[in-house]
Amino acid sequence: MESISPFISSSPAPRYAPPWQDLSIIGIAGSSGSGKTSVAMEIVKSLNLPWVVILVMDSFYKTLSAEEHLKAHANEYDFDCPDSIDFDLLVQTLRDLKKGKKANIPVYSFADHQRQSHTTTLYSPRVIILEGILALHDPRIVEMLDVKIFVEADMDVCLGRRVLRDVRERGRDIEGIIKQWFAFVKPSYTRYVEPQRPISDIIIPRGIENTTAIDMVVKHIQRKLQDKSDRHTEELNRLGLIAAEVEFPSNVHVLPSTPQLIGMNTILQNPATEQEDFIFYFDRLASILIEKALDMTLYVSANVETPQGNPYIGLHPKGTVSAVAILRGGSCIETALKRSIPDCVTGRVLIQTNECSGEPELHYLKLPAQLEEHATVILMDSQMSSGGAALMAVRILLDHGVEQDRIVFVTCAAGERGLKRLTAVFPRINVIVGRIEEEGEPRWIEKRYFGC
């Protein structure tokens, strides 16, 4: 399947596409009890990467009517035919993930035979392993798959595994399991499951025991991920060269070089400064940055009566102001944030640069609830050099419904090229910068602030 370029030239600005927008989907089908889950877990274990996830088709069982619910508890409902799966929802979920959007995955209870009211949020995987008896059944899904795998095993072995699993994990009785097997599972295998075998790219007999086939799949995924990483890094560098030719837009606000600010920066950049003094003066500088960021938020008119009984026409913030720290540099600014907005709701993203490739990688994400409804979101990082992490962090906020002009990026020091790259891609965000630093300056502020 053709890859998507991280930067798509358009007017008036390029668009940044994070690595997970070019999502790879691996489909694993096979009979119930054939070892599909074990194969999927072995692939994940072998890859050992945080952005490879297993999506189980069982989560997409349709919600049952009252009559169907009674049949299910009597082991008389066919869960193995295509009509039992909400393929429309599954297809839409995969399409959203393929575009880099977040998706809400249903939670299904096998004990209750019902889909639960809550969902699980899935965002930013680079590889999804779709596992289910009908993973290769729907042509819309097959079209999105990068690799199609069929796991086969002797049907008697499959029955034995299903009995052990359903008794141990799903609270079923053996009589009901046997009844369901001969009434629905085995006939559905012949009618729906086995026909997926000819369209598969790889057939894995003996399941997890077939280490050669599993190793082949793992190496294929590794090559594809490496290709994507190389392209992403190359395009980041290319955009940096393009952005270097443009001027700073008016929404980039660099603090003026007043004697007070120059004095604080002198203390902060002096290696002889004690950590206690460093923290004190950094918090002072960060407070000035946060106060400047609050000037970028929206306000509405508010009338109050003064203690002297006079009317005062003032302003109140328009809506909630929240903040997201890019770990761990953004955590340095949180003390100043809490001094200015004590009840500020905060979130965190952990984006680390791969030392080998230079590519930013998302490792952790926890955002405030209803973030898309907040009037202003302050994105914080103590230092920005290339701008790769900032690009990714802004893209994350946009993917979670935050409007671009509601984002205020705050940083104490930024490289000129990285700053221009950020504002070239996202021209409507406001940026508050303490000072412009030398190109390629290594990150040092959080090490001095936290002492390690």
N, C-alpha and C positions, 0 to 999 in steps of 0.2 A: 504494500500500500504506500502511495507517495507521501513523503514527509512534508511537513509544513514549515516554511521558513520562519524563524523567530521574529524577523522584522519584515513587515510588509509595507512597502513604500506606498503612501497615499498622501493626498493633500488634505490639510496643511502639514501633517506630521507623520513620521513613521509610527507603526504600531508594534508594541512588544508582545510576543507570545512566549510564555514560559515553557519550560521543557515538558510539563505534563499536558500541554495542549496537543502535543504530538503523541497521543497515548497509544500504546500497543495493547492489543487484546488477544489473549490466548484462550481458545475454546477447548474444553475437555469434556467429551461425552462418553457414554458407556452404560452398561446395565447397572441397576441398583446392586451395590455390593461388589462391583468389579474392581474397586480400588482407586476410583477417580480422585477422591479426597486425599488419599495417601500420596498419589502422584503429584497433585497440586501442592501439597505441603512440602514434599521433597524438593520440588522446583524452587519454592520460596526459600527453603532452608539453604539450598545450594547457592542461590543468588546472594542471600544475606544482605539485602538492601531494604531500607525503610519504606521505599515507595513502590514496592511490589505487594499487591493485595489479592486475596481470593474473594470473588463474588459468587455466592452460592445461589443457584437458581431457585432453591426451595424457599428463599425469602419472598419470592414473587408469586407464591400460590394465591389464587383469587380468594377474596372474602366470600365465605359460604353463607347461603341462606339458612334459615332455621331448619328447613327440611333436609338440606344437604349436610348440615351440622350433625343432625341425628344419624344420618347414614354413615358419616365419617366415624362417629363413636362406635357404630356397629360394624365397622370394617367393611362397609358396603359402598364406599365412595371411591371412585377411580382417580387417584392422585398421579397416575402414570401416563395419562393421555394428555395431549397438547391443550385441551380445553381447560385443564385445571390450572394452567400457568397464565398469568397476566402478561402476555408477550408484548402488548402495546406499551405497558409501563416499563418493562425491561428494555425494550428498544429505545424508548425515549431517555431512560436513565443512561444507557451506554452512549447515546448521541450527545447528551449533555456533558458527560465525562470526556468524551472525545474532543469536545470544543474547549475543554479546560474549565468548565463550570463545576460548581459543587452540586451534589445530588443527595437526596434523602432516600436511604435504603430502607425498605419495610423490614419489620421484625416479625417473624412468624413463630408461633408457639405450636409445637407438635403435640404437646399434651392436651391443649385446648382445641387444636385443629382450627386456629383462627389467627389472622393477622392482628398484631397488637396496635394500640393507638399511637405509641411512640415510634420514632424512626432513628436510624443511625446516619449521621452525616459523613459523606465520603467526599474528599477533596484532594486534589494534587497527586494521585498515583500516576506513575509513569508506565506501569505495567499492571494490567488486570487479568487475572486468571478466572475465566467464567467456567464454573464447574456445575454440571447437572446432566441428568439422563438425556435431556433434549437440547443440549447446548448447541448442536449443529442442525437443529430442525428448522428454525425460521430463516428464510432466505435473507431477511433484512439484517439479521445478526451475522449470518455467514459472510455477508458482504463486508462487515466491519472487522472480521477476524484476520489477524496476521498469521496465526498458525492454528490449524485444526487438528485436534488429537482425539483418537478413539482408543479407549482402554477396554480390552476384552479379557474375559476370564470364563472358566467353566461355570455353567449355570448352577450346578450343585454347590460349588464353592461360594458363589454369590449368595445363594440362599442361606448358607451357614453364617456368612458374615452379616447378612441382614438381620437374622435372628439375634445374634450377639449384640449388634448395635441397637436395635429397637428395644430390646429388653433392658439393656444397661443404660442407654442414654435417653430414651423416649417413653419409658414406663409402659411399654406394651406387653400383652401376654402372648405366649407362643402360639396358642390356638388362633388368635386373631391375625398374627403375622403370616401363618401358613395359609389361612383363608384368603388373605389379601394377595399373597404371592400367586396362587393358582387362578384366582378370579381376575386379577388386573395386571400384576407386574409382569408375569411371563407372557401373556398375550400381547401386552403393549411393547415388550421387547421385540417380538417378531414383527409387529406392525409399524412401530415408530422408531425404535432405538437402533436396531440392526441396520436399517436403510441409511443411517448416517455414516456407516463404516466406509462405503466406497468414496465418499466426498472428502474424507479426512486426508490430511497431509502425512500424518504419522500414525501408525497403529502400534500400540504398546501392549503386547501380550504379557501376562503375568504381573501386570501392574508395577508396583514399587520394586519388585525383584529385577525388573528389566533396567538395570543401571545404565546400559549403553544408550538406550533410547532417551532416557531422562537426561543424560549428559549431553546428548545431541541438542535437545530442546534448550537446555540451560546455555550452551555455547551460542546458539542462535540469538537468544535474548540478549546476552552479553554483548555480542557484536552490534546488535541494533541500538542498544543503549549507548555504546561507545561512539557510534556514528552520530547519534543525536547530540551527545555531549560535545563532540568536536565541532559540529555545525553551530551549536548554540554559542560556544566560546568565540568562534570565528566571527559570527554576526555581531556579538557584543563589541569586539574590537573594531569591526567595520563601522558600526554606528558611532563609536567614539571618535573616529577620524572625521566622519561627516559632521558630528555635532561641534567639533573643534572650530569649524569655520563660522559658526553663528555667534551672535551676541547674546548676552544675558537678557531674558525678557523682563518686563517690569514687575512680574510677580516674584522675582528673586530679590529678597531683602537682606543685604549684608549689613551687619551692625557697623555704624560709623567708627572710625579709628579715633575715638576720644582718648584723652590722657588716662581716664579711669580704666577703659577697656585694655589699652596698651599695657598699663600697669598690672592688671590681673593676668593677662597672657604672659607677661614677663615672669611672673611668679610661677605660673603653671608649667611653662616650658623650661624652667631652671631645674636641672637634675638634682640640685642640692636641696630643693624644697622638701620639707618633711611631709609625710603622707597626710597628717592631720591638717596642715596648712593647705595642701593641695585640694583636699576634699572641701574645705571651707570656701576657698576662692572659686573652685569649679562650681559649687552649688550657687554662689553669687552670680556667676556668668550664666549658668543654666536658667536661673530665675529671670534674668533679663530676657533671655531667648523665649521663655514661656510667656512672659508678659507681652512680648512683641507678637507672639503667635495668637494671643487672645485678641489683639487688635484686628486680626484677620477673620475672626468669627462674626456671625450675624447677630445683630441686636434689634430689639423692637422698643418702641416708646413705652415709658412707664411713668406714671405720675404718682408722687408721694408727697406727704405733708411733713415738713421739717419740725424739729422740736419747738421751734418758735411759732409754729402754726402757719408757716408760709408754704405755698405750693412749689414743688420742684419738678420740672419736666426732665426726666432722665431716661435711662436705658436699662433693659434687662436682656440677658442672653436669649437668643431665639432657639429654644430647644436644648437638648442634651449635648454637652461637650465631653467626649471620651478620648482616650489615648491608647496607642499601641506602641509598645517598645520592641525594637529590633534587638534581640538578645545577642551579646550581653551589653553592648555599648549603650543601648537605649535605657537600660536599668540605671545608669549613672544619673540620668536626668529626672528620675522619678521622685527624688526628694524635693527638688525644685517644683515639680508638678504638684505634689501634694500640698506644698506651702501656698501655692496660688489657687488650686482647686482641691480643697481637702476631700470632697466626696466624689472625685473624678473616677469614673469606671475605666479600668485598664485591661488591656489584653497583651499578648506576647506572640512574637514569631521568632523562631530560631533559624537563621539563614547563615550557613557557613560556606566559605569559599574552599573549594577543593584544591588542595595544595599542588596536586599534579596537573590538573587541567586549567585551574584558574576560574572554574565555573561556579557561580553561586548555587547552593543546594538547599532546599527547604527541608528541615528536619522536624520541626515542631510548630504547631499552630493552635492557639487558643484565643478566640476573639470574643468580645462582649456580646451578649444577646441583643437582638434587634439593632445591630450596628448600622444597618442601612437606614434606620429612622433617625439617627443622630444628626444634629445640625452641623457639627464639626468633629472631625477625627484628627487628632494630633499624632503624627507618626514621628517617633523619636529614635535618633541614633547619635551617639557622641561624636562620631567621626565617619566621613564618607570619602573614599578615595576614588575607585573606579565607577562607583554608582551601581554596580551590578545587584547588590543586595537591596538597595533602595528601589530600583526598577522592579524587582520581584515583589517587594513588600507592597508597593503601590498597586501592582497588578492583583495581588491577593485581595486588597481592600475593594478594588473595583469588581472583582468576581463575587464578592459578598454583598454587592448592592450599594456600595458607597459611591456617591457622585464625585467625579474628579475635582470639581471646584469646592467640595467640602473638606478636602484633605489639606492639612498644613504640615509640611515636613520640616522638622526642627533638627539641626545638627550644629555642633560647636565648631567644626572645621570640615572643609570640603575641598577636594581637588577641583580645579576649574573644568577639566575635561569631563569628569564624572558628573559634575553639576549641570553642565551643558547637555550631556547625554540624557540625564533625567528629565530636564525641562523640554528637550526636543521631542521626547516620546510622550510626555504628559504635560502639555503646555498650560493646562488650566489649574494645576495645583499651586498653592502658595508655598514658598520655601523661605525659611528663616535660617540664616547662616551667621555664625560668630565671626569667622575669618576664612579667607581663601588660603589654602596651604599649598606647599610644593607638590607637584605631581608625583604620584607613587609613594607618598609618605606612608610608612607602615603604621598600623593601628597601635597606639600606645596609651591613649587616654584611659581606657578601662583598666589597663594593667596598673597604672599609677593610682587610679581611684580605689580599686579593690585590693591593691597590694599583691596581686598575683596574676 
